[in-house]
Each structure stands twice: as C-alpha cells, then as structure tokens.
Amino acid sequence: MTLRQTAFHSRTAALGARFDEYAGYDFPSQYAADLLEEYWACRQRAVMIDLTPLRKVEVTGEGSGALLQATVTRDLGRLSDGDIVYTALCDDDGNTVDDGTVFRFGPERFRWIGYTDEDEAWFASHAERLGLDVSLENSTDRLHNVALQGPASRRILERVVQAAAGRPALSDLTWFTFTEGRLGENGPEALISRTGYSGELGYEVWCHPDDGPAVWDVIWAAGQDDGIGVLGLNALDVVRVEAGLIFKGYEYEGAEDPFEAGIGFTVPKNKQDDYVGKTALASRREHPSSRLVGLEIDADEPYVQGDAVHAGGDTVGVVTSGVRSPLFDKSLALARLDVGHATLGERIDVVRQDGGETTAATIVRFPFYDPEKSKPKS
C-alpha cells in the first residue's frame, strides 16, 4: 500500500517526525524522544498538528441543507453562514456511522469533515432516497489542514491572519465559527476555523496542498517568540483523552449509539425534522444498555482499548481508550460500561487483555481536563 503524504510532510520531516500509517497517510506519530515535550508545549504554549487525514466532502446545491438536516443528528436550522457544528451520523438503528463537523458557507453550500471515505457514498444514497438536488464532492485531496492548539494560539495567529473583505477578523471568531483570508499581507489563502481536538483554545487552518509549506512556514515563524512546538499522534492521544474527546474505532466501532459513544449531546430532544435514526435514538435514549464513563485507575501503566472492566467478578464493560496523564499524574481511561455499573464513585476492577494484572479503578466524571470547556471557549 502506497501511503499518501500531506502538504506539510517536508516540514514535519525536517522537524524530526517519526512517521506511521494513519488513515492511508504517512503521518507524524512523534517528534521528541520524550512525548512529554510535545504534551507540555500544547498545554502551556502552542503546537502545530497535521490533521490532513480528516475526510472532507463538499455538499452543495438546492437540496444540500435538506440533505444534511435529514442525515445528521444536530439541528442545522440553527446554523448561520460562517458557523460550524459538531454532530453525528447514525444508521436506521441509531448506531453511530461517523462523527464530524458541518461548516455552513451559505444556504446551498456546506462542508462535511469526518473520518471515513464512505461518508460521500452514504450522503449520496440518502440524497437519492429523498430525491434531492445535491452535488457531492470529496475534497480531501485538495484541502489539507493543520491545527494550531494551545493557550498562545490566538496571539500567534493574530499576527498573520488577514481576513478577507466582509469576513470576520480572527479576534472576532467565537468557538465553532470560521473566517477566510490570507496569512500575511500577500501570503497564501486559507480558511481559519476556531476548532480543535486538544481541549485547549485552538484553531485549524485549511488550505490547498500547493500552499501547505507556505502556510506552515508563516505560522511557524509567527510562533517563535511564544515557543511554538509540534504535536504528533501519540501525544495527541493523551490530550484528547484528558479532554474527553472520542475517536472513531475506539469509543465506537459501528454498533454503538451516540449516547454509548460519549457524544449523546449531539442528539437533541427537540429537533422537529425527521432524520436517519431519529426513532431508534429516541428509544435508545430512554432504554440505555451501556454508557461511556471516565476511570481513574490505581496503576502506573495505563490500561488500553480492549482491556476488560469487572464488577463482582463479572465482565461489565470494556476500556475504549487509556493514557497516563502527565497533568494529573494518574492513569486515566474512557470505558463503556453496563448502565447498572456506571455510577460515579463506584469502585470496579480493570483487567488486562492477556488475563494478567487486575487493578482497582474509580468511575469519575469526564472530561477529566477542563470539564466546562472554558479554555476552548475563552
């Protein structure tokens, strides 16, 4: 299998990235010998993260708004031009197909950002079913993106972002909104969204791959006074678990509804329009079988996806993601548990997949880090 390279590959390679396969891409997994360097740069300063493997689908045409309203769980009637919403796609049984974001450019132009190449065909099948006039285009290859995350991210980007006429200034962006413009006086064109996957104040910069090296260079230069760094996939996994952010293939694998996947907030009770999975989700909300919870584990080494959760000797759940948190100096995990054993404060056991070590753990609230999300909203 030939792996694709992102527009930022030459820059990440020059910074010493170790590359591994992720979603068909040659992808930076770690830069520093000790990933704590990357971790603390994100939590204390700012880091650049190549997130190009996200899949992008342009949804345009007279029926584009109706198609998305009939397929995503969130109510898009609340979106204005320049707004973004995080949402889920579900099948007729309420199982989570994908999670992602919808960007609204206008009443007949939207962009879906998700995880799988199957999303375009999924939307197309429902457009045909509903008889809607919609154009769908997979734009992943012509839209690459790098995130700038961390408390210094706004200060860094304010030095270089020149918003286009009629578009919001970077300083005016609120959480889950975007603007368009240039980086620098005559620099590359880009879309800048106030979004991220770290639990920190942050942004994503979206550009044509031909402009990728220039985009990287402008941001990197602007961040030198703030000690800008880089973050690979390994350290990203730590910050996203601390922030309670889910990952397709971990918190859900195809048979879990959004409530079980930890994103029940994407399923509003008051969305009037029908959408795929609505009836099933209403029932599954009222009759849950399992729930995603946080765990604090009494062990130095983290427990990981697939490790079992026991109560009274019986298996009552499974760890979906686990890390050793530098900030809390604890082993933390996300786990999907039977609802009868998902009470905050309950003590349970976690068991490694090889049937070896068993360790006690406590069920706790998640997100572990900044549970009110005050940092990304700041």
Summary of the structure (lengths in Angstrom):
residues: 378
radius of gyration: 20.8
end to end distance: 42.7
largest distance: 65.4
contacts: 1302
relative contact order: 0.14
helix: 25%
strand: 34%
